Amino acid sequence: MSTTLYIQEDNCNYQVRTFTGLGMTAARRRFAFIKRPPPEKKEREREMVLSELNLRLNDVGYKNWIKAGFCLQQLTKGLRCYLNGEMETFHQTLRRSLRARQPETACKRNCRPLGNSFSNTCHVCEGWKSEILMHHTHRNNIINWGNCRPWLWPTQHWEVAKAYMPRGQTDKLGPDDCDAAALLNLINFCDHFHFVNPLKVREIIRCRNELMHSSEMQVSPAWMKEYGQKLQDLLQDFMHVPDVVHAGRTIEEVLDCDWTISTSEKDQIDGLDSGSELISSEQISEVEVALVKERLQEMCLQLEEQNILSQEDITSLQAFREFLKKNEDLEGFLQADLQRLQDVEHKLQRQGDDLKDTSKKREKQEDDKGISEKMMKLNEKA
């Protein structure tokens, strides 16, 4: 018995391997073993990545940007389980309210929003829409109905939760898929969380937006000090949530310590010890990749809402590309999002060119009309 594998490589060429005496599963395992780099190569690659990370962390502004993002990740992690339970309770409340008014509970038409517009609904979805709006703290604002799959409102609590979040949540199936912006907006816009001071939440949302919209991906020590105080203020409203209390301790330690990468076997981040859990340099590297990826996705979402590229957009894109050019080790983790950004950028450039062409044609038509009118006046005088 022999098995032949045709494996597509990154360059779209195919590698052919034949394994004698092995079935398909065993052959795949053997190929995976063959492809696995030797331990010394993996160690060299690891040390190179950590070395590059260490160089970046020598920049105080960039280090602060990573630390601030890490704190947001910890806050998000602490909130997820709690918010999931609270939204289940909230969902049950809405179901009881609707059951008292309408016996039918299932959407029969698979009602779907069109962007942020959601009209021409069945009576079941209309009932849920009314209930969601009734509990929205800013119901006159734009509601991102496009986040939701309304036919699932009667059975899935997180589909209801997404109506209170910023756009871009359509494929998010639960709190584990959502970032800080999504969860903080949920707390801010759903009156189920009336016990939380909305000003504290909005301040952290503002800090998060400043963080993710920073073209240089840097923040100052003064900004960090103010941000740390605002985080602590918000955490006070969740002292009854054990996961948030634990996150708060980690956040406090992160804000107080310096980060220095060591590439030794016991590498860790200097000064950070959350209970018995040390945060390794590999974890900080993962945090960095996640934050840069979020920054890239934020740029994509911003551009997708526009019709043309502004000079500010062009400057921001140039700064981000320059950053990746200097830090090629990060680029490999961002290929799908970079392609999305490029597609959006090309689309906006085409739209901008079309607008320019239309404007030139209009100007030419107006010039031709003016010349024609002048000629007519001259003929009349003659």
C-alpha positions as CSV (number, residue, x, y, z in Angstrom):
1,M,0.0,0.0,0.0
2,S,1.2,3.5,-0.8
3,T,-0.2,7.0,-0.5
4,T,0.6,10.0,-2.6
5,L,0.0,13.5,-1.2
6,Y,-0.3,16.6,-3.4
7,I,0.4,19.5,-1.0
8,Q,-0.2,23.1,-2.2
9,E,2.6,25.4,-1.0
10,D,2.3,29.2,-0.3
11,N,3.6,30.0,-3.8
12,C,0.7,28.0,-5.3
13,N,3.0,25.2,-6.6
14,Y,2.3,21.6,-5.6
15,Q,4.7,19.3,-3.7
16,V,4.3,15.6,-4.4
17,R,5.2,13.1,-1.7
18,T,4.6,9.3,-1.9
19,F,4.7,7.2,1.3
20,T,4.9,3.5,0.9
21,G,3.1,1.2,3.4
22,L,1.1,4.1,4.9
23,G,-2.5,5.0,4.7
24,M,-3.8,8.6,4.3
25,T,-3.9,9.5,8.0
26,A,-0.4,8.1,8.7
27,A,1.0,9.7,5.5
28,R,-0.3,13.1,6.6
29,R,1.2,12.7,10.0
30,R,4.5,11.7,8.5
31,F,4.5,14.7,6.1
32,A,3.7,17.0,9.1
33,F,6.7,15.5,10.9
34,I,9.0,16.0,7.9
35,K,7.9,19.6,7.5
36,R,8.4,20.4,11.2
37,P,11.5,22.6,11.6
38,P,14.3,21.3,13.7
39,P,14.2,22.5,17.4
40,E,17.3,24.7,17.0
41,K,15.7,26.5,14.1
42,K,12.5,27.1,16.0
43,E,14.5,28.5,18.9
44,R,16.4,30.8,16.6
45,E,13.2,32.1,15.1
46,R,11.7,32.6,18.6
47,E,14.7,34.5,19.8
48,M,14.6,36.7,16.6
49,V,10.9,37.5,17.2
50,L,11.6,38.4,20.9
51,S,14.6,40.4,19.9
52,E,12.5,42.5,17.5
53,L,9.8,42.9,20.1
54,N,12.4,44.1,22.7
55,L,13.6,46.7,20.2
56,R,10.1,48.0,19.7
57,L,9.5,48.1,23.5
58,N,12.5,50.4,23.8
59,D,10.2,53.1,22.4
60,V,8.3,54.4,25.5
61,G,5.4,55.7,23.4
62,Y,4.9,52.3,21.6
63,K,5.4,50.4,24.9
64,N,2.6,52.5,26.5
65,W,0.4,51.8,23.5
66,I,0.8,48.1,24.0
67,K,0.4,48.3,27.7
68,A,-2.8,50.3,27.4
69,G,-4.2,47.8,24.9
70,F,-3.3,44.9,27.1
71,C,-5.3,46.6,30.0
72,L,-8.3,46.8,27.7
73,Q,-7.9,43.1,26.8
74,Q,-7.8,42.3,30.5
75,L,-11.0,44.4,31.1
76,T,-12.7,42.7,28.2
77,K,-11.7,39.2,29.5
78,G,-13.1,40.1,33.0
79,L,-16.4,41.3,31.6
80,R,-17.2,38.5,29.1
81,C,-18.7,35.8,31.3
82,Y,-20.6,38.4,33.4
83,L,-22.1,40.1,30.4
84,N,-23.1,36.8,28.9
85,G,-25.1,35.9,32.0
86,E,-26.6,39.4,32.2
87,M,-27.7,39.3,28.6
88,E,-29.3,35.9,29.1
89,T,-31.3,37.5,32.0
90,F,-32.2,40.5,29.9
91,H,-33.3,38.3,27.0
92,Q,-35.6,36.3,29.3
93,T,-37.2,39.6,30.5
94,L,-37.9,40.7,26.9
95,R,-39.4,37.3,26.1
96,R,-41.8,37.5,29.0
97,S,-42.8,41.0,28.0
98,L,-43.4,40.0,24.4
99,R,-45.2,36.8,25.3
100,A,-47.8,38.8,27.2
101,R,-48.6,40.7,24.0
102,Q,-48.1,38.4,21.1
103,P,-48.7,34.6,21.1
104,E,-46.5,33.9,18.0
105,T,-42.8,33.7,18.9
106,A,-41.0,32.8,15.6
107,C,-40.2,34.9,12.6
108,K,-41.7,33.3,9.5
109,R,-40.0,35.6,6.9
110,N,-36.3,35.6,7.8
111,C,-36.5,39.3,8.2
112,R,-33.1,41.0,7.4
113,P,-31.9,44.6,7.9
114,L,-30.5,46.5,5.0
115,G,-27.5,48.2,6.5
116,N,-28.8,50.3,9.4
117,S,-32.3,50.3,7.9
118,F,-34.7,47.8,9.3
119,S,-38.3,48.2,8.1
120,N,-40.9,46.0,6.4
121,T,-40.6,43.5,9.2
122,C,-43.0,40.7,10.3
123,H,-45.0,41.4,13.5
124,V,-42.7,39.1,15.6
125,C,-39.5,41.0,14.6
126,E,-41.3,44.3,14.9
127,G,-42.1,43.4,18.5
128,W,-38.5,42.6,19.3
129,K,-37.3,45.7,17.6
130,S,-39.7,47.8,19.7
131,E,-38.5,46.1,22.9
132,I,-34.8,46.6,22.0
133,L,-35.4,50.3,21.3
134,M,-37.4,50.7,24.5
135,H,-34.3,49.7,26.5
136,H,-31.8,51.7,24.4
137,T,-30.4,54.7,26.2
138,H,-29.9,56.7,23.0
139,R,-32.7,55.4,20.8
140,N,-32.5,58.5,18.5
141,N,-28.9,57.6,17.6
142,I,-28.1,55.3,14.6
143,I,-28.9,51.7,15.6
144,N,-26.6,49.2,13.9
145,W,-29.4,46.8,13.0
146,G,-27.0,45.3,10.4
147,N,-25.2,43.6,13.3
148,C,-28.2,41.4,13.9
149,R,-29.9,38.4,12.5
150,P,-33.4,39.4,13.7
151,W,-35.0,36.0,13.0
152,L,-32.8,34.7,15.9
153,W,-33.8,37.3,18.4
154,P,-36.5,35.0,20.0
155,T,-33.9,32.3,20.8
156,Q,-30.4,33.8,21.0
157,H,-29.6,36.4,23.5
158,W,-26.4,37.6,21.9
159,E,-28.2,38.6,18.7
160,V,-30.2,41.0,20.9
161,A,-27.0,42.3,22.5
162,K,-25.4,43.1,19.2
163,A,-28.1,45.8,18.5
164,Y,-26.4,47.9,21.2
165,M,-22.9,47.6,19.7
166,P,-20.9,49.5,17.0
167,R,-21.0,48.2,13.5
168,G,-19.0,45.2,12.4
169,Q,-20.5,42.6,14.8
170,T,-22.5,40.5,12.3
171,D,-20.4,37.4,12.6
172,K,-19.8,37.7,16.3
173,L,-21.6,34.7,17.9
174,G,-20.9,35.5,21.6
175,P,-18.9,37.6,24.1
176,D,-15.7,35.7,23.4
177,D,-15.7,37.0,19.8
178,C,-16.2,40.7,20.9
179,D,-13.6,43.3,21.7
180,A,-13.6,46.0,24.3
181,A,-15.4,48.5,22.0
182,A,-18.3,46.1,21.5
183,L,-18.8,45.2,25.2
184,L,-18.3,48.8,26.5
185,N,-20.9,50.1,24.0
186,L,-23.3,47.3,25.1
187,I,-23.0,48.5,28.7
188,N,-23.4,52.1,27.6
189,F,-26.4,51.8,25.4
190,C,-28.5,49.0,27.2
191,D,-30.4,50.3,30.2
192,H,-30.1,46.8,31.8
193,F,-26.8,48.2,33.1
194,H,-28.4,51.3,34.7
195,F,-26.2,50.8,37.8
196,V,-23.0,51.6,35.9
197,N,-22.0,55.3,35.7
198,P,-22.3,56.0,31.9
199,L,-19.7,58.8,32.1
200,K,-17.1,56.3,33.3
201,V,-17.9,53.9,30.4
202,R,-17.8,56.7,27.8
203,E,-14.4,57.9,29.1
204,I,-12.9,54.4,28.5
205,I,-14.6,54.2,25.1
206,R,-13.0,57.5,24.2
207,C,-9.6,56.3,25.5
208,R,-10.0,53.1,23.4
209,N,-10.8,55.1,20.3
210,E,-7.8,57.4,20.8
211,L,-5.7,54.3,21.2
212,M,-7.0,52.6,18.0
213,H,-7.0,55.8,15.9
214,S,-3.4,56.7,16.8
215,S,-1.6,56.7,13.5
216,E,1.8,56.5,15.3
217,M,0.5,53.8,17.7
218,Q,2.0,55.7,20.6
219,V,0.7,57.3,23.8
220,S,2.5,59.6,26.3
221,P,3.2,58.8,30.0
222,A,0.7,61.6,30.9
223,W,-2.0,60.0,28.8
224,M,-1.3,56.6,30.5
225,K,-1.6,58.1,34.0
226,E,-5.0,59.6,33.2
227,Y,-6.1,56.4,31.4
228,G,-5.1,54.3,34.4
229,Q,-7.2,56.5,36.7
230,K,-10.2,56.2,34.5
231,L,-9.9,52.4,34.3
232,Q,-9.8,52.2,38.1
233,D,-12.9,54.5,38.3
234,L,-14.8,52.2,36.0
235,L,-13.7,49.0,37.8
236,Q,-15.2,50.3,41.0
237,D,-18.7,49.8,39.5
238,F,-17.9,46.1,38.9
239,M,-16.5,45.1,42.3
240,H,-19.2,42.5,42.6
241,V,-17.8,40.6,39.6
242,P,-14.9,38.3,40.6
243,D,-13.5,38.1,37.1
244,V,-13.4,41.9,36.9
245,V,-11.8,42.2,40.3
246,H,-9.0,39.8,39.1
247,A,-8.6,41.8,35.9
248,G,-8.3,45.0,38.0
249,R,-5.4,43.5,39.9
250,T,-3.6,42.6,36.7
251,I,-4.3,46.0,35.2
252,E,-2.9,47.8,38.3
253,E,0.3,45.7,38.1
254,V,0.7,46.3,34.4
255,L,0.4,50.1,34.8
256,D,3.0,50.1,37.6
257,C,5.6,47.9,36.0
258,D,8.1,48.2,33.2
259,W,8.4,45.6,30.5
260,T,11.8,44.2,29.6
261,I,12.1,41.1,27.4
262,S,14.6,38.4,28.2
263,T,15.2,35.6,25.7
264,S,16.4,33.1,28.3
265,E,14.5,29.9,29.0
266,K,12.7,31.6,31.9
267,D,11.8,34.7,30.0
268,Q,9.2,36.8,31.4
269,I,8.1,40.5,31.6
270,D,10.0,42.4,34.3
271,G,8.0,43.2,37.3
272,L,4.6,41.6,36.4
273,D,3.4,38.8,38.6
274,S,-0.4,38.3,38.7
275,G,-0.8,36.0,41.7
276,S,1.1,32.9,40.6
277,E,0.7,33.6,36.9
278,L,3.7,35.2,35.1
279,I,3.1,36.8,31.8
280,S,5.6,35.5,29.3
281,S,7.2,37.4,26.5
282,E,5.4,35.1,24.1
283,Q,2.1,36.3,25.5
284,I,3.2,40.0,25.1
285,S,4.1,39.2,21.5
286,E,0.6,37.8,21.0
287,V,-0.9,40.9,22.6
288,E,1.1,43.1,20.3
289,V,-0.1,41.1,17.2
290,A,-3.7,41.3,18.4
291,L,-3.5,45.0,18.9
292,V,-1.9,45.8,15.6
293,K,-4.5,43.6,13.9
294,E,-7.3,45.5,15.7
295,R,-5.7,48.8,14.6
296,L,-5.7,47.5,11.0
297,Q,-9.3,46.3,11.2
298,E,-10.3,49.7,12.7
299,M,-8.8,51.4,9.7
300,C,-10.7,49.1,7.3
301,L,-14.0,49.9,9.1
302,Q,-13.4,53.6,9.0
303,L,-12.5,53.6,5.3
304,E,-15.5,51.4,4.4
305,E,-17.8,54.1,5.7
306,Q,-16.3,56.8,3.4
307,N,-16.7,57.7,-0.3
308,I,-13.2,59.0,-0.9
309,L,-9.7,59.0,0.6
310,S,-9.0,62.2,2.6
311,Q,-5.4,63.5,3.1
312,E,-5.7,62.4,6.7
313,D,-6.5,58.8,5.5
314,I,-3.5,58.8,3.1
315,T,-1.2,60.0,5.9
316,S,-2.5,57.4,8.3
317,L,-2.1,54.6,5.7
318,Q,1.5,55.7,4.9
319,A,2.4,55.7,8.6
320,F,1.0,52.2,9.1
321,R,2.8,50.8,6.0
322,E,6.0,52.5,7.2
323,F,5.6,50.8,10.6
324,L,5.1,47.3,8.9
325,K,8.1,48.0,6.6
326,K,10.3,48.5,9.7
327,N,8.8,45.5,11.5
328,E,8.4,42.7,8.9
329,D,8.0,40.1,11.6
330,L,4.5,41.4,12.3
331,E,3.4,41.5,8.6
332,G,3.0,37.8,8.3
333,F,0.2,37.7,10.9
334,L,-1.9,40.3,9.0
335,Q,-2.1,39.1,5.4
336,A,-5.9,38.7,5.2
337,D,-6.6,42.1,6.8
338,L,-3.9,43.8,4.7
339,Q,-5.6,42.5,1.6
340,R,-9.0,43.8,2.9
341,L,-7.4,47.2,3.5
342,Q,-5.8,47.2,0.0
343,D,-9.2,46.3,-1.6
344,V,-11.0,49.1,0.3
345,E,-8.2,51.6,-0.6
346,H,-8.4,50.7,-4.3
347,K,-12.2,51.1,-4.2
348,L,-12.0,54.5,-2.7
349,Q,-9.3,55.6,-5.1
350,R,-11.5,54.5,-8.1
351,Q,-14.5,56.4,-6.6
352,G,-12.3,59.5,-6.1
353,D,-11.1,59.3,-9.7
354,D,-14.7,58.9,-10.9
355,L,-15.7,62.0,-8.9
356,K,-12.9,63.9,-10.4
357,D,-13.9,62.8,-13.9
358,T,-17.5,63.8,-13.3
359,S,-16.4,67.2,-11.9
360,K,-14.2,67.8,-15.0
361,K,-17.1,66.9,-17.4
362,R,-19.5,69.2,-15.5
363,E,-16.9,72.0,-15.7
364,K,-16.5,71.4,-19.4
365,Q,-20.2,71.4,-20.0
366,E,-20.6,74.7,-18.1
367,D,-17.7,76.2,-20.1
368,D,-19.2,75.0,-23.4
369,K,-22.6,76.4,-22.3
370,G,-21.0,79.8,-21.4
371,I,-19.2,79.9,-24.8
372,S,-22.4,79.0,-26.6
373,E,-24.3,81.8,-24.8
374,K,-21.6,84.3,-25.7
375,M,-21.7,83.3,-29.4
376,M,-25.5,83.6,-29.4
377,K,-25.3,87.2,-28.0
378,L,-22.7,88.2,-30.5
379,N,-24.9,86.8,-33.3
380,E,-27.8,88.7,-32.0
381,K,-25.8,92.0,-32.0
382,A,-24.6,91.3,-35.5
